[in-house]
Each structure stands twice: as structure tokens, then as C-alpha cells.
Amino acid sequence: MKKIFFSLIMLSTFVFANSYFDNKTNLIWQDNKEVKKNKRNWEDAKSYCDNLVLNGSSRWRLPTRLELLSISDKSKYKPAIKDGFKNTVS
């Protein structure tokens, strides 16, 4: 049983190497170096997500306002984002 659990952890780490998986919401967020360069208006951001292929998936979309709030951490500042995200910019 321990072997299977370890394998699942390793698989999820590999599959989500360029992203962050939020256990509370079960959402996957893009979290790679390209994120730091992405500054887009709404229409460009929507198009970017519609055309994104990451971790072998093309099923990406823009988050809702509530989904964005779910990754904020009000106890932190610059950036006020949950621990676990590696590629953040203030």
C-alpha cells in the first residue's frame, strides 16, 4: 500500500511540474517561469488560456473572481498568495 501511495505522489509531482495543485479547490494553476512574464488584458488573457497547452492538457481557462480569491493569503504581503506557488511577482 505504501508503494502505491508513493507512486501517486510521484506521478502527481511529475504531472503538475509546471503548475500548482490546490487541494482545497481541486484546481490546477499554471506556475512556471512564463507566469512571471504574462501581463495581459482580459481578452488577451482569455485567448492565452484558450490556446495554452501545459502538462499535456489544453483544457485551461481563466479563473473566476472567487477562484482567484481562493489562492490569496491575507496574512502575507507582496505577494499575498498561498504558500506553494513558486513563480510569483509582487
N, CA, C and O atoms as a GROMACS GRO file, in nm:
protein
  360
    1MET      N    1   0.082  -0.120   0.000
    1MET     CA    2   0.000   0.000   0.000
    1MET      C    3   0.087   0.126   0.000
    1MET      O    4   0.056   0.223  -0.070
    2LYS      N    5   0.195   0.125   0.078
    2LYS     CA    6   0.282   0.241   0.082
    2LYS      C    7   0.344   0.270  -0.054
    2LYS      O    8   0.362   0.386  -0.091
    3LYS      N    9   0.376   0.165  -0.128
    3LYS     CA   10   0.435   0.180  -0.260
    3LYS      C   11   0.339   0.252  -0.354
    3LYS      O   12   0.380   0.340  -0.429
    4ILE      N   13   0.213   0.214  -0.350
    4ILE     CA   14   0.112   0.276  -0.437
    4ILE      C   15   0.096   0.423  -0.402
    4ILE      O   16   0.092   0.507  -0.492
    5PHE      N   17   0.087   0.455  -0.274
    5PHE     CA   18   0.072   0.594  -0.230
    5PHE      C   19   0.191   0.677  -0.275
    5PHE      O   20   0.174   0.788  -0.326
    6PHE      N   21   0.312   0.624  -0.258
    6PHE     CA   22   0.432   0.695  -0.300
    6PHE      C   23   0.431   0.718  -0.451
    6PHE      O   24   0.467   0.825  -0.498
    7SER      N   25   0.389   0.617  -0.526
    7SER     CA   26   0.382   0.629  -0.671
    7SER      C   27   0.284   0.737  -0.712
    7SER      O   28   0.312   0.812  -0.805
    8LEU      N   29   0.171   0.747  -0.645
    8LEU     CA   30   0.073   0.850  -0.676
    8LEU      C   31   0.129   0.989  -0.648
    8LEU      O   32   0.105   1.082  -0.724
    9ILE      N   33   0.202   1.002  -0.540
    9ILE     CA   34   0.264   1.131  -0.508
    9ILE      C   35   0.366   1.167  -0.615
    9ILE      O   36   0.368   1.281  -0.661
   10MET      N   37   0.448   1.074  -0.654
   10MET     CA   38   0.549   1.100  -0.756
   10MET      C   39   0.483   1.134  -0.889
   10MET      O   40   0.529   1.224  -0.959
   11LEU      N   41   0.376   1.063  -0.926
   11LEU     CA   42   0.306   1.088  -1.050
   11LEU      C   43   0.245   1.228  -1.049
   11LEU      O   44   0.255   1.300  -1.148
   12SER      N   45   0.182   1.267  -0.938
   12SER     CA   46   0.121   1.399  -0.932
   12SER      C   47   0.227   1.508  -0.937
   12SER      O   48   0.204   1.615  -0.994
   13THR      N   49   0.344   1.482  -0.879
   13THR     CA   50   0.452   1.579  -0.886
   13THR      C   51   0.500   1.595  -1.029
   13THR      O   52   0.529   1.706  -1.073
   14PHE      N   53   0.509   1.485  -1.101
   14PHE     CA   54   0.553   1.491  -1.240
   14PHE      C   55   0.448   1.558  -1.328
   14PHE      O   56   0.482   1.645  -1.409
   15VAL      N   57   0.323   1.518  -1.314
   15VAL     CA   58   0.216   1.571  -1.398
   15VAL      C   59   0.198   1.720  -1.376
   15VAL      O   60   0.170   1.794  -1.471
   16PHE      N   61   0.214   1.765  -1.254
   16PHE     CA   62   0.191   1.904  -1.221
   16PHE      C   63   0.321   1.982  -1.202
   16PHE      O   64   0.326   2.076  -1.123
   17ALA      N   65   0.424   1.944  -1.275
   17ALA     CA   66   0.556   2.006  -1.259
   17ALA      C   67   0.555   2.155  -1.291
   17ALA      O   68   0.630   2.231  -1.230
   18ASN      N   69   0.472   2.199  -1.384
   18ASN     CA   70   0.466   2.340  -1.423
   18ASN      C   71   0.342   2.408  -1.366
   18ASN      O   72   0.298   2.511  -1.418
   19SER      N   73   0.288   2.351  -1.261
   19SER     CA   74   0.165   2.405  -1.207
   19SER      C   75   0.156   2.379  -1.058
   19SER      O   76   0.238   2.308  -1.000
   20TYR      N   77   0.054   2.439  -0.998
   20TYR     CA   78   0.028   2.423  -0.855
   20TYR      C   79  -0.110   2.362  -0.839
   20TYR      O   80  -0.207   2.414  -0.894
   21PHE      N   81  -0.120   2.252  -0.765
   21PHE     CA   82  -0.249   2.188  -0.740
   21PHE      C   83  -0.299   2.231  -0.603
   21PHE      O   84  -0.231   2.211  -0.502
   22ASP      N   85  -0.417   2.291  -0.599
   22ASP     CA   86  -0.478   2.337  -0.475
   22ASP      C   87  -0.569   2.226  -0.422
   22ASP      O   88  -0.673   2.197  -0.480
   23ASN      N   89  -0.530   2.166  -0.311
   23ASN     CA   90  -0.606   2.055  -0.252
   23ASN      C   91  -0.745   2.095  -0.207
   23ASN      O   92  -0.837   2.013  -0.210
   24LYS      N   93  -0.763   2.220  -0.165
   24LYS     CA   94  -0.894   2.262  -0.116
   24LYS      C   95  -0.996   2.278  -0.228
   24LYS      O   96  -1.112   2.241  -0.211
   25THR      N   97  -0.955   2.332  -0.341
   25THR     CA   98  -1.048   2.359  -0.451
   25THR      C   99  -1.036   2.258  -0.564
   25THR      O  100  -1.121   2.254  -0.654
   26ASN      N  101  -0.931   2.176  -0.561
   26ASN     CA  102  -0.901   2.081  -0.668
   26ASN      C  103  -0.877   2.151  -0.802
   26ASN      O  104  -0.900   2.093  -0.908
   27LEU      N  105  -0.830   2.273  -0.795
   27LEU     CA  106  -0.794   2.348  -0.916
   27LEU      C  107  -0.645   2.338  -0.940
   27LEU      O  108  -0.566   2.330  -0.846
   28ILE      N  109  -0.607   2.340  -1.066
   28ILE     CA  110  -0.466   2.340  -1.104
   28ILE      C  111  -0.436   2.477  -1.164
   28ILE      O  112  -0.506   2.524  -1.253
   29TRP      N  113  -0.330   2.539  -1.114
   29TRP     CA  114  -0.290   2.673  -1.156
   29TRP      C  115  -0.158   2.666  -1.229
   29TRP      O  116  -0.067   2.594  -1.186
   30GLN      N  117  -0.145   2.738  -1.338
   30GLN     CA  118  -0.016   2.746  -1.406
   30GLN      C  119   0.085   2.810  -1.311
   30GLN      O  120   0.057   2.915  -1.252
   31ASP      N  121   0.200   2.748  -1.296
   31ASP     CA  122   0.304   2.801  -1.206
   31ASP      C  123   0.441   2.766  -1.263
   31ASP      O  124   0.511   2.680  -1.210
   32ASN      N  125   0.477   2.833  -1.370
   32ASN     CA  126   0.609   2.814  -1.430
   32ASN      C  127   0.670   2.952  -1.456
   32ASN      O  128   0.608   3.054  -1.427
   33LYS      N  129   0.790   2.956  -1.509
   33LYS     CA  130   0.859   3.084  -1.528
   33LYS      C  131   0.784   3.177  -1.622
   33LYS      O  132   0.798   3.299  -1.611
   34GLU      N  133   0.707   3.122  -1.714
   34GLU     CA  134   0.632   3.205  -1.808
   34GLU      C  135   0.527   3.292  -1.737
   34GLU      O  136   0.490   3.398  -1.787
   35VAL      N  137   0.480   3.247  -1.623
   35VAL     CA  138   0.379   3.321  -1.547
   35VAL      C  139   0.430   3.461  -1.511
   35VAL      O  140   0.354   3.558  -1.512
   36LYS      N  141   0.557   3.470  -1.479
   36LYS     CA  142   0.614   3.599  -1.439
   36LYS      C  143   0.613   3.701  -1.551
   36LYS      O  144   0.612   3.821  -1.526
   37LYS      N  145   0.613   3.654  -1.676
   37LYS     CA  146   0.617   3.743  -1.792
   37LYS      C  147   0.479   3.781  -1.842
   37LYS      O  148   0.465   3.874  -1.922
   38ASN      N  149   0.376   3.710  -1.798
   38ASN     CA  150   0.242   3.729  -1.852
   38ASN      C  151   0.168   3.845  -1.788
   38ASN      O  152   0.121   3.834  -1.675
   39LYS      N  153   0.159   3.955  -1.860
   39LYS     CA  154   0.077   4.069  -1.820
   39LYS      C  155  -0.014   4.098  -1.938
   39LYS      O  156   0.032   4.146  -2.042
   40ARG      N  157  -0.143   4.068  -1.922
   40ARG     CA  158  -0.235   4.077  -2.033
   40ARG      C  159  -0.366   4.141  -1.989
   40ARG      O  160  -0.402   4.137  -1.872
   41ASN      N  161  -0.436   4.201  -2.086
   41ASN     CA  162  -0.570   4.249  -2.056
   41ASN      C  163  -0.664   4.127  -2.062
   41ASN      O  164  -0.622   4.016  -2.094
   42TRP      N  165  -0.792   4.149  -2.030
   42TRP     CA  166  -0.888   4.040  -2.017
   42TRP      C  167  -0.896   3.956  -2.146
   42TRP      O  168  -0.886   3.833  -2.141
   43GLU      N  169  -0.915   4.022  -2.259
   43GLU     CA  170  -0.931   3.949  -2.385
   43GLU      C  171  -0.806   3.870  -2.421
   43GLU      O  172  -0.815   3.755  -2.465
   44ASP      N  173  -0.689   3.931  -2.403
   44ASP     CA  174  -0.564   3.861  -2.433
   44ASP      C  175  -0.542   3.744  -2.338
   44ASP      O  176  -0.493   3.639  -2.378
   45ALA      N  177  -0.578   3.762  -2.211
   45ALA     CA  178  -0.564   3.656  -2.112
   45ALA      C  179  -0.657   3.539  -2.144
   45ALA      O  180  -0.618   3.423  -2.131
   46LYS      N  181  -0.778   3.570  -2.186
   46LYS     CA  182  -0.874   3.466  -2.224
   46LYS      C  183  -0.821   3.388  -2.344
   46LYS      O  184  -0.826   3.265  -2.345
   47SER      N  185  -0.771   3.458  -2.443
   47SER     CA  186  -0.714   3.392  -2.561
   47SER      C  187  -0.593   3.308  -2.523
   47SER      O  188  -0.577   3.196  -2.573
   48TYR      N  189  -0.507   3.361  -2.436
   48TYR     CA  190  -0.389   3.287  -2.390
   48TYR      C  191  -0.432   3.154  -2.327
   48TYR      O  192  -0.376   3.049  -2.359
   49CYS      N  193  -0.530   3.159  -2.237
   49CYS     CA  194  -0.575   3.036  -2.169
   49CYS      C  195  -0.641   2.940  -2.267
   49CYS      O  196  -0.620   2.819  -2.259
   50ASP      N  197  -0.720   2.994  -2.359
   50ASP     CA  198  -0.786   2.909  -2.458
   50ASP      C  199  -0.685   2.834  -2.545
   50ASP      O  200  -0.715   2.725  -2.593
   51ASN      N  201  -0.568   2.891  -2.565
   51ASN     CA  202  -0.466   2.832  -2.653
   51ASN      C  203  -0.352   2.764  -2.577
   51ASN      O  204  -0.261   2.709  -2.638
   52LEU      N  205  -0.355   2.768  -2.445
   52LEU     CA  206  -0.247   2.713  -2.364
   52LEU      C  207  -0.248   2.560  -2.367
   52LEU      O  208  -0.353   2.496  -2.352
   53VAL      N  209  -0.132   2.503  -2.386
   53VAL     CA  210  -0.111   2.360  -2.370
   53VAL      C  211  -0.001   2.346  -2.265
   53VAL      O  212   0.113   2.386  -2.288
   54LEU      N  213  -0.036   2.290  -2.151
   54LEU     CA  214   0.057   2.278  -2.039
   54LEU      C  215   0.036   2.143  -1.973
   54LEU      O  216  -0.079   2.103  -1.950
   55ASN      N  217   0.142   2.074  -1.942
   55ASN     CA  218   0.135   1.941  -1.880
   55ASN      C  219   0.050   1.846  -1.963
   55ASN      O  220  -0.017   1.759  -1.908
   56GLY      N  221   0.055   1.862  -2.095
   56GLY     CA  222  -0.019   1.772  -2.183
   56GLY      C  223  -0.168   1.800  -2.192
   56GLY      O  224  -0.241   1.721  -2.251
   57SER      N  225  -0.213   1.910  -2.135
   57SER     CA  226  -0.356   1.942  -2.138
   57SER      C  227  -0.379   2.075  -2.207
   57SER      O  228  -0.300   2.168  -2.194
   58SER      N  229  -0.488   2.082  -2.281
   58SER     CA  230  -0.529   2.208  -2.343
   58SER      C  231  -0.660   2.258  -2.284
   58SER      O  232  -0.724   2.346  -2.341
   59ARG      N  233  -0.701   2.203  -2.171
   59ARG     CA  234  -0.827   2.240  -2.107
   59ARG      C  235  -0.806   2.346  -1.998
   59ARG      O  236  -0.838   2.324  -1.882
   60TRP      N  237  -0.753   2.459  -2.037
   60TRP     CA  238  -0.727   2.567  -1.943
   60TRP      C  239  -0.827   2.680  -1.966
   60TRP      O  240  -0.880   2.696  -2.076
   61ARG      N  241  -0.853   2.756  -1.861
   61ARG     CA  242  -0.944   2.871  -1.869
   61ARG      C  243  -0.903   2.973  -1.766
   61ARG      O  244  -0.825   2.944  -1.675
   62LEU      N  245  -0.957   3.095  -1.780
   62LEU     CA  246  -0.933   3.198  -1.679
   62LEU      C  247  -1.011   3.163  -1.553
   62LEU      O  248  -1.122   3.110  -1.560
   63PRO      N  249  -0.953   3.191  -1.436
   63PRO     CA  250  -1.027   3.167  -1.312
   63PRO      C  251  -1.134   3.273  -1.289
   63PRO      O  252  -1.125   3.384  -1.341
   64THR      N  253  -1.234   3.237  -1.211
   64THR     CA  254  -1.336   3.333  -1.169
   64THR      C  255  -1.278   3.419  -1.057
   64THR      O  256  -1.170   3.390  -1.005
   65ARG      N  257  -1.350   3.524  -1.020
   65ARG     CA  258  -1.303   3.608  -0.909
   65ARG      C  259  -1.293   3.528  -0.780
   65ARG      O  260  -1.197   3.543  -0.705
   66LEU      N  261  -1.392   3.442  -0.754
   66LEU     CA  262  -1.388   3.361  -0.633
   66LEU      C  263  -1.272   3.263  -0.634
   66LEU      O  264  -1.210   3.238  -0.531
   67GLU      N  265  -1.242   3.208  -0.750
   67GLU     CA  266  -1.127   3.118  -0.760
   67GLU      C  267  -0.997   3.193  -0.735
   67GLU      O  268  -0.907   3.140  -0.670
   68LEU      N  269  -0.986   3.315  -0.785
   68LEU     CA  270  -0.867   3.395  -0.757
   68LEU      C  271  -0.854   3.425  -0.608
   68LEU      O  272  -0.744   3.420  -0.552
   69LEU      N  273  -0.966   3.456  -0.545
   69LEU     CA  274  -0.962   3.482  -0.401
   69LEU      C  275  -0.920   3.359  -0.322
   69LEU      O  276  -0.862   3.371  -0.214
   70SER      N  277  -0.949   3.240  -0.375
   70SER     CA  278  -0.917   3.117  -0.303
   70SER      C  279  -0.766   3.094  -0.290
   70SER      O  280  -0.724   3.016  -0.204
   71ILE      N  281  -0.685   3.160  -0.371
   71ILE     CA  282  -0.539   3.142  -0.360
   71ILE      C  283  -0.472   3.259  -0.288
   71ILE      O  284  -0.349   3.262  -0.275
   72SER      N  285  -0.552   3.355  -0.242
   72SER     CA  286  -0.491   3.467  -0.171
   72SER      C  287  -0.466   3.430  -0.026
   72SER      O  288  -0.536   3.347   0.032
   73ASP      N  289  -0.367   3.493   0.032
   73ASP     CA  290  -0.332   3.475   0.173
   73ASP      C  291  -0.317   3.614   0.233
   73ASP      O  292  -0.215   3.680   0.214
   74LYS      N  293  -0.419   3.657   0.306
   74LYS     CA  294  -0.422   3.793   0.360
   74LYS      C  295  -0.319   3.816   0.470
   74LYS      O  296  -0.296   3.930   0.511
   75SER      N  297  -0.258   3.709   0.519
   75SER     CA  298  -0.154   3.726   0.621
   75SER      C  299  -0.018   3.758   0.559
   75SER      O  300   0.078   3.785   0.631
   76LYS      N  301  -0.011   3.754   0.426
   76LYS     CA  302   0.114   3.780   0.355
   76LYS      C  303   0.100   3.908   0.274
   76LYS      O  304  -0.009   3.958   0.250
   77TYR      N  305   0.216   3.960   0.233
   77TYR     CA  306   0.220   4.085   0.159
   77TYR      C  307   0.329   4.078   0.053
   77TYR      O  308   0.441   4.036   0.082
   78LYS      N  309   0.298   4.118  -0.067
   78LYS     CA  310   0.392   4.122  -0.180
   78LYS      C  311   0.466   3.991  -0.202
   78LYS      O  312   0.584   3.984  -0.170
   79PRO      N  313   0.406   3.892  -0.254
   79PRO     CA  314   0.266   3.880  -0.293
   79PRO      C  315   0.182   3.813  -0.185
   79PRO      O  316   0.232   3.734  -0.106
   80ALA      N  317   0.056   3.845  -0.183
   80ALA     CA  318  -0.040   3.786  -0.088
   80ALA      C  319  -0.100   3.661  -0.152
   80ALA      O  320  -0.218   3.658  -0.187
   81ILE      N  321  -0.017   3.558  -0.166
   81ILE     CA  322  -0.060   3.435  -0.231
   81ILE      C  323  -0.020   3.316  -0.145
   81ILE      O  324   0.078   3.321  -0.072
   82LYS      N  325  -0.098   3.209  -0.155
   82LYS     CA  326  -0.072   3.089  -0.076
   82LYS      C  327   0.071   3.040  -0.093
   82LYS      O  328   0.133   3.057  -0.198
   83ASP      N  329   0.121   2.977   0.013
   83ASP     CA  330   0.249   2.907   0.003
   83ASP      C  331   0.233   2.793  -0.096
   83ASP      O  332   0.125   2.736  -0.108
   84GLY      N  333   0.337   2.762  -0.165
   84GLY     CA  334   0.334   2.654  -0.262
   84GLY      C  335   0.356   2.704  -0.404
   84GLY      O  336   0.412   2.633  -0.487
   85PHE      N  337   0.312   2.827  -0.431
   85PHE     CA  338   0.338   2.885  -0.562
   85PHE      C  339   0.484   2.926  -0.567
   85PHE      O  340   0.534   2.991  -0.475
   86LYS      N  341   0.553   2.888  -0.674
   86LYS     CA  342   0.696   2.916  -0.684
   86LYS      C  343   0.728   3.038  -0.770
   86LYS      O  344   0.829   3.104  -0.748
   87ASN      N  345   0.644   3.067  -0.867
   87ASN     CA  346   0.673   3.173  -0.964
   87ASN      C  347   0.576   3.290  -0.946
   87ASN      O  348   0.480   3.304  -1.021
   88THR      N  349   0.604   3.371  -0.846
   88THR     CA  350   0.516   3.483  -0.816
   88THR      C  351   0.592   3.615  -0.828
   88THR      O  352   0.715   3.620  -0.814
   89VAL      N  353   0.518   3.719  -0.854
   89VAL     CA  354   0.574   3.853  -0.865
   89VAL      C  355   0.487   3.945  -0.780
   89VAL      O  356   0.365   3.932  -0.780
   90SER      N  357   0.548   4.036  -0.711
   90SER     CA  358   0.471   4.129  -0.629
   90SER      C  359   0.389   4.221  -0.717
   90SER      O  360   0.317   4.307  -0.666
   0.00000   0.00000   0.00000
